[in-house]
Amino acid sequence: MNRRGRIHVLKTGSAVEYRAYLVSIYPDGGGGWVPDRACVGQDELRGVLRTLGADGDTLERTLREAEEGNSQSLELPIDERKLRILGFM
């Protein structure tokens, strides 16, 4: 099932060797709780965001601003199959 939702990215680790990010998903219209997903490093975060549908300038801006410590929020389609693949469900 596809619907839209908000995807929030927050940097949680500040050490150079351990840059951690927390990805949270909030489906529009409710539908239950979706567990957060931790990512270690920009490469893992990039892969998760790509799988969720972020690309191009939106993806690069989100990665850059997350690295700077700014919380990011994206509106993207929510695909339950992709959420399962990524371990959100």
N, C-alpha and C positions, 0 to 999 in steps of 0.2 A: 504494500500500500504506500502510495506517495502522497505527501502533503508538505506544506511549508513549515519552517520553524526557524528559530534563532539559534545560532551556534556562537558560543562565547569562548574566547581564548584568553587565558590569564597566565602570565609568567610567574612561577612559584619558586624557582631556584635561581640564585644570582651568581653562584660560583662559576668561573669560566669552565671548569671541567665537568660541571653538573648543571646544565641549563635545563630546567624542567618547566613544563607547561601543563595546564589543566584545561581540557576541552569539555565544555558542558553543552547539552542540547536541551532546548525547550520547545517542544512541538506546539504549533499554533492550535488553539482550540483544546488544549489539555491532552488527555489521553494517557496519563500516567507518568510516573517518574522514570527518567532515563539516567542510569548511573554515569558519573563523570569518567573521563578517560585521561590518564596521565600519559604524557609524552616526554621522553628524555631526548633533548637536542632538537635542533631545527630540522634535521633530516626526517626524523620520525613525525614531527608536527606537520611538515610539508606533505608527507605521504598520507596522513590521516585527513588533512584538509582537502587534498586532491581527490581522495576516495569519496569524500562527502560532496564534492562538486565545485569546490573553489578552484579558480584558475586565473591565468593572466595577471593583470594589474591588481585585481582583488586579492589573489593569493599572495603576491609579492608584498603588497601594502600590509596585509595582515601579519605576515612573518616579520617584516621590518618593525612594525609598531609593537608587536608582542615582544620582540627582542629588546626594545627600548623600555619595556615595562608598562606599556599602555594596554589596558584591557581592550579587547576587540570584540565586536559583535557583528555577525554576518547573518543575512537572511538567505537561506538556501532551501531547496527541496529536501525533504527528509525521506529517505528510503530505508524501510525497516530491514531489508536484506543487507544493505551496506552497514547498518548499525550493528547487526549480528556479526558480520565479518570482522569488524573493528573491535568487537568486544564490549560494545555499549549495552548490549542486551543479552 
